[in-house]
Amino acid sequence: MASEKYLWVKKGDNTTRIGLTSAGQEALGKVNFIDLPVVGREIKVGDSTGEVEAQKAVIEFESPVSGTIVLVNDKLTDNPELLNGSEKDAWLFEVNN
């Protein structure tokens, strides 16, 4: 999946949050399942950070950043359809800065 087009990156003071853009939401369609990365895992740019099964595609996310996963959006596990909401709420995980 083209990370630059489908994932957004928001850098905060201590962490960087990664989420699904509205273009990514449109490309995928209704999300049915998501596999999120594990907290504590170190990742590098381009590493696989999870998988999404959706109406139009099944894709693996490639991380647009490097760091250690410090938080995942646990709400998505039981409610993957939250990725089809506002771009602000469609976040996946955070890494340390």
C-alpha positions in Angstrom: 0.0 0.0 0.0 1.3 3.4 -0.9 2.0 4.8 2.6 2.5 8.4 1.4 -1.0 8.5 -0.1 -3.0 6.4 2.4 -1.4 7.0 5.8 -1.2 10.3 7.6 1.5 11.1 10.1 1.0 13.6 13.0 4.1 14.4 15.1 3.4 15.3 18.7 5.7 16.4 21.5 6.6 12.8 22.6 4.9 10.5 20.1 4.0 10.3 16.4 0.6 9.1 15.5 -0.1 7.2 12.2 -3.6 6.9 10.7 -5.6 6.1 7.6 -6.3 9.0 5.2 -9.6 9.6 3.6 -8.1 8.5 0.3 -7.0 5.3 2.0 -10.5 4.8 3.4 -12.0 5.3 0.0 -9.6 2.9 -1.7 -10.3 0.1 0.9 -14.0 0.5 1.3 -15.7 -0.9 4.4 -13.1 -2.3 6.8 -14.0 -5.8 8.3 -10.9 -6.7 10.2 -7.6 -5.2 11.3 -4.4 -6.7 12.7 -2.5 -4.0 14.7 1.2 -4.1 15.7 2.3 -5.0 19.2 3.2 -2.4 21.8 6.9 -2.4 22.4 7.8 -3.6 18.9 10.6 -1.6 17.2 9.8 -0.7 13.6 11.7 0.9 10.7 10.3 2.8 7.7 8.8 0.2 5.4 8.2 -2.5 8.0 4.9 -4.2 8.0 2.8 -2.8 10.9 -0.4 -4.7 10.4 -3.0 -5.9 8.0 -6.5 -4.7 7.0 -9.2 -6.8 5.4 -11.8 -4.6 3.7 -14.5 -4.6 1.1 -12.2 -3.7 -1.8 -8.8 -5.1 -0.7 -6.7 -6.9 1.8 -3.5 -5.0 2.5 -0.5 -4.7 4.8 0.5 -1.3 6.1 4.1 -0.3 5.7 5.3 2.1 8.4 6.1 5.6 7.2 8.2 6.2 10.4 10.8 4.4 12.6 10.5 4.0 16.4 9.0 1.9 19.1 5.3 1.3 19.1 4.0 2.8 22.4 0.2 2.8 21.7 -2.3 1.1 19.4 -5.9 2.1 18.8 -7.4 -0.9 20.7 -10.9 0.3 19.8 -10.3 -1.0 16.3 -10.0 -4.6 17.4 -13.7 -4.8 18.2 -14.8 -2.0 15.9 -12.7 -2.0 12.8 -15.4 0.1 11.1 -14.1 3.1 13.0 -11.5 3.3 10.2 -14.3 4.4 8.0 -15.1 7.4 10.1 -13.4 10.8 10.3 -9.7 10.9 9.4 -8.9 12.2 12.9 -10.4 9.1 14.5 -9.0 6.7 12.0 -5.6 6.3 13.7 -3.7 3.1 14.0 -0.7 3.4 16.3 1.8 5.7 17.9 5.6 5.5 18.1 8.0 7.3 20.3 9.8 10.3 18.9 
